[in-house]
Structures are given as C-alpha cells and as structure tokens.
Amino acid sequence: MDNVDGTDGTDGTDGTDGTDGTGGTGGTGGTGGTGGTGVSGLVGRTVVVTGGTRGVGAGIARAFVGAGATVLVCARRPPGTPVPGVEFVPLDLCDPSAVHTFFGALPRLDVLVNNAGGAPYRPLADAGAERHARVIALNLVAPLTASLAAYAHLRRAGGSIVMIGSVSGTRPSPGSAAYGAAKAGLENLARSMAVEWAPAVRVNTLVVGMVRTELSHLHYGGEDGVAAVSRTVPLGRLAEPYDVGEAAVFLASDAAAYISGASLLVHGGGERPAFLDAATVNRADPTGRSGPPGGER
C-alpha cells in the first residue's frame, strides 16, 4: 500500500483510520521544507485539510501554515500531537449531514485538501462486500461529499481543491484492492470536477507513493524493512509528509493558476519494474559502466 497512512480522520470505518501504509517512524510532517515555501497567494487564505491530524495530513497542514494560510483540520479524533498554528474541528467525514453543517458554518474557504482516507491490509476474499464498500465510501464518497459541501465557498473565492490520491489507483493493489479502486475513482472524479466547475474552481490530484510516517511499521516492518523498501524507489527513500505538503501548497497556490484537472506524481520516480531484476540478461553493471558484461559492444 502506498500513501494510505496518515490520511486519518477516517478512523471510523472499519479500521481504516490511519492504517494506511505510508507510515513510518515518527513522521508527521518531516524534518524540513515547511517553514516557509515562498509560494505566492496563500497568505490570508483559509484552508481545510480533512484527516489532517497525523502522518501525511499533518505534513500537509504544516506546509500550509508555513505558507501563511489559516488552516483547519477535521477528523473524528483530535491529534495526539497538535500541529502549531492549526485549528482542529471534530468531524465524521462519513456523515453527510455533519459535513454540510461544518462547511456551511465557515465564514470563508479558499482551499480544500481531501486527504482523509486509508484502509487496512485485507485480501478481497477475506471480507464481505460490505467491508470493502466502507473503504470505498471513505476514500471516494467522503471526498465527493466534502467537495460538494465546500463548493459554494470555493466558487465565491475562486478557490481550489487538492485530492490526495495514490499510486495504488494506477496499478494493481493486492491486499488493498478496494482502496486502489477508490483512489482510481478519486482521480477520475477530480478530472471531471475540474471541467464541470471551471473556471471558478480548480481541481487537481496528488498521486502519492510510499510515505514514511508513524505507521510505516504496519506495512514495511521495522527499520530494516523501511530501508529495503526505500531501495526500490529510484530516489532512494520514501517520501516524508512534508514532501506531499509542499506539492499540495504548490497546486493550491497562484503559481499553479493555470493547472486544473492534472495529476501530479509524488512518488520518487515510481517503482523499478520487477522484471529487470528477474531477467538473466541486460542487468545493470554495479560498477556503473554501460554496456554488456565483459566490455562487449
């Protein structure tokens, strides 16, 4: 699983609260990069980050604070470690009435980041359709509900929506098939929403890969597991929550004023194709030299 970790706020639908797998040890915002992005157009603007209480969500909230925005996060449970400068509002994102009441009470909204989501590891045949449907409701229907509830505010403000998608929605996702299906749907929803709501509201998706958060051990094991998984990423490491936060700030800012309906990959270069390591020919020379072994040309 990939960015399923700190997309909290979700902790109500059958264990999906944060069991997302990007998590790792101690990473609710990373160690840098969020202290001031220098990106224009966010000072004085109001941002809501759903599920922004830990992991990726906390990293996103921290990045927007660093960019000068007023930031609210909503989830079922309060954060264990509050992000400085962020206001927490308790909200069950799977309760449409509560969601509409929350957004209706806001005096202003410029940016909505639909981050809440996640899913436990669960092979398809190990659970009934109802459990898988709850994962889809959390990761697809809840962002749709929040977007609809926020639409009037965003239209007035000429605002922006950032969907937090996942590479799980772009390739097979064994063990989290319903999550992958929901994330694929979320990306398509964003593209359609970008057309229907243009030009008043821009809508984009961050397609997030593996992120190191406080929950990484649930998916990759201890430090040895995290290190081994990191070596499968071309950039040599998992993302930190602030990497996702900085990308979200960019898409919400004036620097991205002509970007809508786009999907921005935040995955460190993706995944090395497995067949390259399984094949018995054309292996990369560990010395860094090009060409076949033995110096043949």
SEMAR-549378 format. One line per 8 residues: number of its first residue (from 0); for each residue x, y negated, z negated of N, C-alpha, C. Coordinates in steps of 0.1 Angstrom, whole numbers, padded with zeros to 4 digits. Example, Ala and Ser with C-alpha at 12.3 -4.5 7.8 and 13.67 -1.06 7.14 Angstrom:
BEGIN
0	0132 0057 -0078 0123 0045 -0078 0132 0033 -0078 | 0128 0022 -0071 0137 0011 -0071 0129 0000 -0079
This chain:
BEGIN
0	0008 0012 0000 0000 0000 0000 0009 -0012 0000 | 0003 -0023 0004 0012 -0035 0006 0008 -0046 -0003 | 0001 -0056 0002 0000 -0067 -0007 -0011 -0066 -0017 | -0014 -0054 -0021 -0025 -0052 -0029 -0023 -0056 -0043 | -0013 -0062 -0047 -0011 -0063 -0061 -0018 -0074 -0068 | -0012 -0085 -0069 -0018 -0095 -0078 -0030 -0101 -0073 | -0036 -0095 -0064 -0048 -0101 -0059 -0059 -0099 -0069 | -0058 -0103 -0080 -0066 -0100 -0091 -0080 -0105 -0090
8	-0086 -0109 -0101 -0099 -0114 -0101 -0108 -0104 -0097 | -0102 -0093 -0094 -0110 -0082 -0088 -0113 -0072 -0098 | -0108 -0074 -0110 -0109 -0063 -0120 -0122 -0060 -0124 | -0130 -0056 -0115 -0143 -0052 -0120 -0148 -0041 -0111 | -0143 -0040 -0099 -0148 -0030 -0090 -0139 -0017 -0090 | -0142 -0009 -0099 -0136 0004 -0099 -0121 0004 -0098 | -0115 -0002 -0107 -0100 -0002 -0108 -0093 -0009 -0098 | -0100 -0018 -0091 -0093 -0025 -0080 -0086 -0037 -0085
16	-0087 -0039 -0098 -0081 -0052 -0102 -0067 -0053 -0103 | -0060 -0054 -0094 -0046 -0056 -0096 -0038 -0044 -0094 | -0045 -0033 -0091 -0037 -0021 -0088 -0032 -0022 -0074 | -0031 -0033 -0069 -0027 -0034 -0055 -0013 -0031 -0055 | -0007 -0029 -0046 0006 -0023 -0047 0017 -0031 -0045 | 0016 -0043 -0046 0028 -0050 -0042 0035 -0053 -0055 | 0031 -0049 -0065 0035 -0054 -0077 0049 -0049 -0081 | 0054 -0056 -0089 0067 -0051 -0094 0070 -0056 -0108
24	0082 -0058 -0111 0085 -0061 -0124 0086 -0076 -0126 | 0077 -0081 -0133 0079 -0095 -0137 0077 -0105 -0126 | 0070 -0102 -0116 0070 -0112 -0106 0057 -0120 -0104 | 0053 -0128 -0112 0041 -0136 -0109 0044 -0149 -0104 | 0053 -0150 -0096 0055 -0163 -0090 0069 -0165 -0085 | 0077 -0155 -0088 0090 -0155 -0083 0099 -0165 -0091 | 0111 -0166 -0086 0121 -0174 -0093 0124 -0187 -0087 | 0117 -0191 -0076 0121 -0203 -0070 0111 -0206 -0059
32	0114 -0218 -0052 0107 -0221 -0040 0094 -0227 -0042 | 0089 -0229 -0054 0076 -0235 -0056 0077 -0248 -0063 | 0088 -0254 -0065 0089 -0266 -0073 0087 -0278 -0066 | 0084 -0278 -0053 0081 -0289 -0045 0084 -0286 -0031 | 0074 -0284 -0023 0076 -0279 -0010 0079 -0290 0000 | 0075 -0302 -0004 0077 -0313 0006 0068 -0313 0017 | 0058 -0304 0017 0048 -0303 0028 0038 -0314 0026 | 0034 -0321 0036 0026 -0333 0035 0011 -0329 0034
40	0003 -0338 0028 -0011 -0337 0029 -0018 -0330 0018 | -0011 -0326 0007 -0018 -0318 -0003 -0019 -0326 -0016 | -0012 -0337 -0018 -0013 -0345 -0030 -0027 -0350 -0031 | -0033 -0347 -0042 -0047 -0352 -0045 -0058 -0343 -0040 | -0054 -0332 -0033 -0064 -0323 -0028 -0067 -0312 -0038 | -0079 -0307 -0037 -0084 -0297 -0046 -0083 -0283 -0039 | -0077 -0273 -0046 -0075 -0260 -0041 -0081 -0250 -0050 | -0089 -0240 -0045 -0093 -0229 -0053 -0086 -0216 -0048
48	-0080 -0209 -0057 -0074 -0196 -0054 -0081 -0185 -0061 | -0088 -0177 -0054 -0095 -0166 -0060 -0085 -0155 -0065 | -0088 -0150 -0077 -0079 -0140 -0082 -0065 -0145 -0084 | -0064 -0158 -0088 -0050 -0164 -0089 -0044 -0163 -0103 | -0047 -0152 -0110 -0042 -0152 -0124 -0029 -0144 -0126 | -0025 -0136 -0116 -0012 -0129 -0117 -0007 -0125 -0103 | 0005 -0120 -0103 0010 -0114 -0090 0010 -0124 -0079 | 0006 -0120 -0067 0006 -0128 -0056 -0003 -0141 -0058
56	-0015 -0139 -0064 -0023 -0150 -0067 -0017 -0161 -0075 | -0010 -0157 -0086 -0003 -0167 -0094 0008 -0174 -0086 | 0015 -0167 -0078 0025 -0173 -0070 0019 -0183 -0060 | 0008 -0180 -0054 0001 -0190 -0046 -0003 -0202 -0054 | -0009 -0200 -0065 -0014 -0211 -0073 -0002 -0220 -0077 | 0009 -0214 -0081 0021 -0222 -0085 0026 -0230 -0073 | 0026 -0224 -0061 0031 -0231 -0049 0022 -0244 -0046 | 0009 -0243 -0048 0001 -0254 -0045 0002 -0265 -0056
64	0005 -0261 -0068 0008 -0271 -0079 0021 -0278 -0075 | 0031 -0271 -0070 0043 -0277 -0066 0042 -0287 -0055 | 0031 -0284 -0046 0029 -0293 -0035 0020 -0305 -0039 | 0016 -0306 -0051 0009 -0318 -0056 -0006 -0316 -0056 | -0011 -0304 -0054 -0026 -0303 -0054 -0031 -0300 -0068 | -0044 -0303 -0069 -0052 -0299 -0081 -0057 -0284 -0078 | -0053 -0275 -0087 -0055 -0261 -0085 -0064 -0255 -0095 | -0075 -0248 -0090 -0083 -0239 -0099 -0082 -0225 -0095
72	-0081 -0216 -0104 -0081 -0202 -0101 -0093 -0195 -0108 | -0099 -0185 -0101 -0111 -0179 -0107 -0109 -0164 -0106 | -0113 -0157 -0117 -0112 -0143 -0118 -0121 -0138 -0130 | -0123 -0126 -0131 -0131 -0121 -0142 -0124 -0123 -0156 | -0111 -0121 -0156 -0104 -0122 -0168 -0093 -0133 -0168 | -0091 -0140 -0179 -0081 -0150 -0179 -0067 -0145 -0177 | -0058 -0153 -0173 -0044 -0149 -0171 -0037 -0146 -0184 | -0028 -0135 -0184 -0020 -0132 -0196 -0010 -0144 -0198
80	-0005 -0149 -0188 0005 -0160 -0188 0000 -0171 -0179 | -0007 -0181 -0184 -0012 -0192 -0176 -0001 -0198 -0167 | -0005 -0202 -0155 0004 -0210 -0147 0003 -0225 -0151 | 0013 -0231 -0154 0012 -0246 -0158 0006 -0254 -0147 | -0003 -0262 -0151 -0010 -0271 -0142 -0022 -0265 -0135 | -0025 -0253 -0138 -0037 -0246 -0131 -0048 -0244 -0141 | -0060 -0247 -0136 -0072 -0245 -0144 -0078 -0232 -0141 | -0082 -0224 -0152 -0088 -0211 -0150 -0103 -0212 -0152
88	-0111 -0206 -0143 -0125 -0205 -0144 -0129 -0191 -0143 | -0136 -0185 -0154 -0141 -0171 -0153 -0151 -0170 -0142 | -0150 -0160 -0134 -0160 -0158 -0123 -0159 -0143 -0118 | -0170 -0137 -0116 -0171 -0124 -0110 -0174 -0127 -0095 | -0163 -0124 -0087 -0164 -0128 -0073 -0173 -0118 -0065 | -0178 -0107 -0071 -0187 -0098 -0065 -0202 -0101 -0069 | -0204 -0112 -0076 -0217 -0117 -0080 -0220 -0129 -0071 | -0228 -0128 -0060 -0230 -0139 -0051 -0237 -0151 -0058
96	-0246 -0149 -0067 -0252 -0160 -0073 -0242 -0168 -0082 | -0234 -0161 -0089 -0224 -0168 -0097 -0214 -0175 -0088 | -0210 -0169 -0077 -0201 -0176 -0068 -0207 -0189 -0062 | -0219 -0188 -0058 -0226 -0200 -0053 -0227 -0211 -0063 | -0230 -0207 -0076 -0231 -0217 -0087 -0218 -0223 -0089 | -0207 -0216 -0089 -0193 -0221 -0091 -0190 -0231 -0081 | -0191 -0228 -0068 -0187 -0237 -0058 -0196 -0249 -0057 | -0209 -0247 -0060 -0219 -0258 -0060 -0216 -0268 -0070
104	-0210 -0264 -0081 -0207 -0274 -0092 -0194 -0282 -0090 | -0186 -0278 -0080 -0173 -0285 -0078 -0176 -0299 -0072 | -0169 -0309 -0077 -0171 -0322 -0071 -0165 -0324 -0057 | -0154 -0315 -0055 -0147 -0316 -0042 -0139 -0303 -0040 | -0137 -0300 -0027 -0129 -0288 -0024 -0123 -0291 -0010 | -0109 -0289 -0010 -0102 -0291 0003 -0097 -0278 0009 | -0093 -0269 0000 -0087 -0256 0004 -0092 -0245 -0004 | -0096 -0234 0003 -0100 -0221 -0004 -0090 -0211 0001
112	-0084 -0204 -0009 -0075 -0193 -0007 -0082 -0180 -0011 | -0086 -0172 -0002 -0093 -0159 -0006 -0082 -0149 -0008 | -0078 -0148 -0021 -0067 -0139 -0024 -0072 -0127 -0032 | -0083 -0128 -0039 -0087 -0117 -0048 -0090 -0104 -0040 | -0085 -0093 -0045 -0087 -0080 -0038 -0078 -0070 -0044 | -0077 -0059 -0037 -0069 -0048 -0042 -0076 -0035 -0042 | -0069 -0024 -0045 -0075 -0011 -0045 -0065 -0001 -0052 | -0070 0009 -0059 -0062 0019 -0064 -0058 0029 -0053
120	-0048 0037 -0055 -0044 0048 -0046 -0055 0058 -0047 | -0062 0061 -0036 -0072 0071 -0036 -0074 0077 -0022 | -0070 0089 -0020 -0073 0096 -0007 -0088 0096 -0004 | -0091 0095 0008 -0106 0094 0012 -0114 0105 0006 | -0109 0118 0007 -0117 0129 0002 -0118 0130 -0013 | -0111 0122 -0020 -0110 0123 -0035 -0121 0115 -0041 | -0129 0108 -0033 -0140 0100 -0039 -0152 0099 -0029 | -0163 0096 -0035 -0175 0094 -0026 -0175 0081 -0019
128	-0184 0080 -0010 -0185 0068 -0002 -0188 0055 -0010 | -0195 0057 -0021 -0199 0045 -0030 -0186 0039 -0035 | -0176 0047 -0039 -0164 0041 -0045 -0156 0033 -0034 | -0155 0039 -0022 -0148 0033 -0011 -0156 0020 -0007 | -0169 0020 -0008 -0177 0009 -0004 -0174 -0003 -0014 | -0172 0000 -0026 -0169 -0011 -0036 -0155 -0017 -0032 | -0146 -0010 -0027 -0133 -0016 -0023 -0136 -0025 -0011 | -0144 -0021 -0002 -0147 -0029 0010 -0155 -0042 0005
136	-0164 -0040 -0004 -0171 -0052 -0009 -0162 -0062 -0016 | -0152 -0057 -0023 -0143 -0067 -0030 -0134 -0073 -0020 | -0129 -0066 -0010 -0118 -0071 -0001 -0123 -0078 0011 | -0136 -0076 0015 -0142 -0082 0027 -0154 -0090 0024 | -0164 -0084 0017 -0176 -0091 0014 -0174 -0103 0005 | -0166 -0101 -0006 -0164 -0112 -0015 -0157 -0124 -0009 | -0147 -0122 0000 -0142 -0134 0006 -0152 -0141 0016 | -0161 -0133 0022 -0171 -0139 0030 -0181 -0147 0022
144	-0184 -0141 0010 -0194 -0148 0001 -0188 -0161 -0004 | -0175 -0161 -0008 -0168 -0173 -0013 -0167 -0184 -0002 | -0164 -0179 0010 -0163 -0189 0022 -0176 -0195 0025 | -0187 -0188 0025 -0200 -0193 0027 -0204 -0203 0016 | -0201 -0200 0004 -0204 -0209 -0007 -0196 -0222 -0007 | -0184 -0221 -0001 -0175 -0232 -0001 -0176 -0241 0012 | -0184 -0236 0021 -0184 -0242 0035 -0188 -0256 0035 | -0199 -0260 0027 -0203 -0274 0028 -0192 -0283 0023
152	-0186 -0280 0012 -0174 -0288 0007 -0164 -0289 0017 | -0160 -0278 0023 -0148 -0278 0033 -0152 -0286 0045 | -0164 -0285 0050 -0168 -0292 0062 -0167 -0307 0059 | -0172 -0312 0047 -0171 -0326 0044 -0157 -0331 0043 | -0148 -0322 0038 -0134 -0326 0036 -0125 -0324 0048 | -0131 -0317 0058 -0122 -0313 0069 -0111 -0303 0064 | -0116 -0294 0056 -0107 -0285 0049 -0102 -0273 0056 | -0097 -0263 0048 -0090 -0252 0053 -0093 -0239 0044
160	-0093 -0228 0051 -0094 -0215 0044 -0082 -0207 0048 | -0076 -0201 0037 -0065 -0191 0040 -0069 -0178 0034 | -0070 -0168 0043 -0073 -0155 0039 -0060 -0147 0036 | -0060 -0140 0025 -0048 -0132 0022 -0050 -0118 0027 | -0045 -0115 0039 -0047 -0102 0045 -0035 -0093 0041 | -0034 -0082 0049 -0024 -0072 0045 -0019 -0064 0058 | -0007 -0060 0058 -0003 -0051 0069 -0010 -0038 0069 | -0017 -0035 0057 -0025 -0023 0057 -0036 -0023 0066
168	-0040 -0036 0070 -0051 -0037 0080 -0046 -0036 0094 | -0033 -0035 0097 -0028 -0035 0110 -0023 -0021 0114 | -0022 -0011 0105 -0017 0002 0108 -0023 0012 0099 | -0021 0025 0101 -0027 0035 0092 -0024 0032 0077 | -0033 0034 0068 -0031 0031 0054 -0036 0043 0046 | -0029 0054 0047 -0033 0066 0039 -0032 0064 0024 | -0042 0068 0017 -0043 0066 0003 -0050 0053 -0001 | -0052 0045 0009 -0060 0032 0007 -0067 0028 0020
176	-0074 0038 0026 -0080 0036 0039 -0091 0026 0038 | -0099 0026 0028 -0110 0016 0027 -0104 0002 0026 | -0093 0001 0018 -0087 -0012 0017 -0081 -0017 0030 | -0075 -0008 0038 -0070 -0012 0051 -0081 -0016 0060 | -0092 -0008 0060 -0103 -0012 0068 -0109 -0026 0065 | -0109 -0028 0052 -0115 -0041 0048 -0105 -0053 0052 | -0092 -0051 0051 -0083 -0061 0055 -0083 -0063 0070 | -0085 -0052 0077 -0086 -0054 0092 -0098 -0063 0095
184	-0109 -0060 0088 -0121 -0068 0090 -0120 -0082 0086 | -0112 -0084 0075 -0110 -0098 0070 -0103 -0106 0080 | -0093 -0101 0087 -0085 -0108 0097 -0094 -0111 0109 | -0103 -0102 0113 -0112 -0105 0124 -0122 -0115 0120 | -0127 -0114 0107 -0137 -0124 0102 -0131 -0138 0103 | -0118 -0139 0099 -0112 -0152 0099 -0111 -0158 0113 | -0108 -0150 0123 -0107 -0155 0137 -0121 -0159 0141 | -0131 -0152 0138 -0145 -0156 0142 -0149 -0169 0135
192	-0146 -0169 0122 -0149 -0181 0114 -0142 -0193 0119 | -0130 -0192 0124 -0122 -0203 0129 -0129 -0209 0141 | -0136 -0200 0149 -0143 -0205 0161 -0156 -0212 0157 | -0164 -0205 0149 -0177 -0210 0145 -0176 -0223 0137 | -0166 -0224 0129 -0166 -0236 0120 -0156 -0247 0125 | -0151 -0245 0137 -0142 -0256 0143 -0152 -0267 0148 | -0147 -0279 0148 -0133 -0284 0144 -0132 -0288 0129 | -0144 -0286 0122 -0144 -0292 0108 -0135 -0284 0098
200	-0135 -0271 0100 -0127 -0262 0090 -0118 -0253 0098 | -0105 -0254 0094 -0095 -0244 0099 -0095 -0232 0091 | -0093 -0220 0097 -0093 -0207 0090 -0081 -0199 0096 | -0073 -0194 0087 -0061 -0186 0091 -0059 -0175 0081 | -0051 -0165 0085 -0048 -0153 0077 -0033 -0152 0075 | -0029 -0149 0062 -0016 -0145 0060 -0016 -0129 0059 | -0009 -0123 0068 -0008 -0108 0068 0004 -0104 0060 | 0002 -0100 0048 0013 -0099 0038 0017 -0084 0038
208	0030 -0082 0037 0036 -0069 0035 0038 -0066 0020 | 0049 -0059 0017 0051 -0054 0003 0057 -0066 -0005 | 0051 -0068 -0017 0055 -0079 -0026 0058 -0073 -0039 | 0069 -0078 -0045 0073 -0074 -0058 0066 -0082 -0069 | 0058 -0075 -0076 0051 -0081 -0087 0052 -0073 -0100 | 0044 -0076 -0110 0044 -0069 -0122 0038 -0055 -0121 | 0032 -0052 -0110 0026 -0039 -0108 0033 -0030 -0098 | 0045 -0034 -0094 0052 -0026 -0083 0054 -0012 -0088
216	0056 -0010 -0101 0059 0004 -0105 0048 0014 -0103 | 0036 0009 -0101 0024 0017 -0099 0025 0023 -0085 | 0033 0017 -0076 0033 0022 -0062 0046 0026 -0057 | 0057 0021 -0063 0070 0024 -0058 0079 0031 -0069 | 0074 0032 -0081 0082 0037 -0092 0091 0026 -0099 | 0101 0031 -0106 0110 0022 -0113 0119 0014 -0103 | 0130 0008 -0109 0139 0000 -0101 0145 0008 -0090 | 0148 0021 -0092 0154 0028 -0081 0144 0029 -0069
224	0131 0031 -0072 0121 0032 -0062 0119 0019 -0055 | 0119 0008 -0062 0117 -0005 -0056 0129 -0008 -0047 | 0141 -0004 -0052 0153 -0006 -0043 0153 0002 -0031 | 0148 0014 -0032 0147 0023 -0020 0137 0018 -0010 | 0126 0013 -0015 0115 0008 -0006 0120 -0005 0000 | 0128 -0013 -0007 0133 -0026 -0002 0142 -0023 0010 | 0149 -0012 0010 0158 -0009 0021 0151 -0006 0034 | 0138 -0003 0033 0130 -0001 0045 0126 -0014 0052
232	0128 -0025 0045 0124 -0038 0051 0135 -0044 0058 | 0134 -0049 0070 0145 -0055 0077 0153 -0066 0069 | 0146 -0074 0062 0153 -0084 0054 0159 -0079 0041 | 0157 -0066 0038 0164 -0060 0027 0158 -0062 0013 | 0146 -0068 0013 0140 -0069 0000 0125 -0070 0001 | 0118 -0068 -0010 0103 -0071 -0010 0101 -0086 -0011 | 0090 -0090 -0006 0086 -0104 -0008 0084 -0107 -0023 | 0086 -0119 -0027 0083 -0124 -0040 0069 -0132 -0039
240	0061 -0133 -0049 0049 -0140 -0048 0051 -0154 -0043 | 0062 -0161 -0046 0064 -0175 -0041 0065 -0175 -0026 | 0070 -0164 -0020 0071 -0164 -0005 0058 -0165 0001 | 0048 -0158 -0005 0034 -0158 0000 0028 -0172 -0003 | 0031 -0177 -0014 0026 -0191 -0018 0031 -0202 -0009 | 0044 -0201 -0005 0049 -0212 0004 0042 -0211 0017 | 0040 -0199 0022 0033 -0197 0035 0019 -0202 0034 | 0012 -0200 0023 -0002 -0204 0022 -0002 -0219 0021
248	0007 -0226 0014 0008 -0240 0014 0010 -0246 0028 | 0018 -0240 0036 0020 -0244 0049 0007 -0244 0057 | 0000 -0233 0057 -0012 -0231 0065 -0023 -0241 0061 | -0023 -0245 0048 -0033 -0254 0043 -0029 -0269 0045 | -0017 -0271 0049 -0012 -0285 0049 -0014 -0292 0063 | -0011 -0304 0064 -0012 -0312 0076 -0002 -0307 0086 | 0009 -0301 0081 0019 -0295 0091 0013 -0285 0100 | 0002 -0279 0096 -0005 -0268 0103 -0018 -0273 0109
256	-0019 -0286 0111 -0032 -0292 0115 -0037 -0286 0128 | -0029 -0281 0137 -0034 -0276 0150 -0033 -0260 0150 | -0032 -0254 0138 -0032 -0240 0137 -0045 -0235 0131 | -0053 -0227 0138 -0065 -0222 0133 -0068 -0209 0141 | -0074 -0199 0133 -0076 -0186 0139 -0063 -0178 0141 | -0053 -0182 0134 -0040 -0175 0135 -0038 -0165 0124 | -0029 -0155 0127 -0024 -0146 0117 -0009 -0147 0115 | -0005 -0151 0104 0009 -0153 0101 0015 -0141 0093
264	0024 -0134 0099 0030 -0122 0093 0040 -0127 0082 | 0038 -0122 0070 0048 -0124 0059 0052 -0111 0054 | 0061 -0104 0062 0064 -0090 0058 0079 -0087 0060 | 0087 -0097 0060 0102 -0095 0061 0107 -0088 0073 | 0099 -0088 0084 0104 -0082 0096 0096 -0069 0099 | 0087 -0065 0090 0079 -0053 0092 0086 -0040 0087 | 0083 -0029 0093 0088 -0016 0089 0096 -0010 0100 | 0107 -0005 0096 0116 0002 0106 0108 0015 0111
272	0107 0017 0124 0099 0029 0129 0106 0041 0124 | 0098 0050 0118 0103 0063 0112 0111 0071 0122 | 0106 0071 0135 0113 0080 0145 0127 0077 0147 | 0131 0064 0144 0145 0060 0146 0155 0068 0137 | 0150 0071 0125 0158 0078 0116 0156 0093 0117 | 0145 0098 0123 0143 0112 0125 0150 0117 0138 | 0152 0109 0148 0158 0113 0160 0172 0117 0158 | 0177 0126 0167 0191 0130 0166 0200 0124 0176
280	0195 0114 0183 0203 0106 0193 0200 0091 0191 | 0210 0083 0196 0208 0069 0196 0207 0063 0182 | 0214 0069 0173 0215 0064 0159 0224 0052 0158 | 0221 0042 0150 0229 0030 0148 0242 0035 0142 | 0253 0029 0147 0267 0032 0141 0268 0024 0128 | 0271 0031 0117 0272 0024 0104 0283 0014 0104 | 0293 0015 0113 0304 0005 0113 0299 -0008 0120 | 0287 -0008 0126 0282 -0020 0132 0286 -0021 0147
288	0294 -0011 0152 0297 -0012 0166 0285 -0008 0175 | 0285 -0013 0186 0274 -0010 0195 0278 0002 0204 | 0268 0008 0210 0271 0019 0220 0271 0033 0213 | 0272 0044 0221 0271 0057 0216 0283 0061 0208 | 0282 0071 0199 0293 0075 0191 0305 0079 0201 | 0317 0078 0196 0328 0082 0204 0333 0071 0214 | 0326 0060 0214 0331 0049 0223 0326 0050 0237 | 0318 0060 0240 0313 0062 0254 0304 0050 0258
296	0305 0047 0271 0297 0036 0276 0288 0041 0288
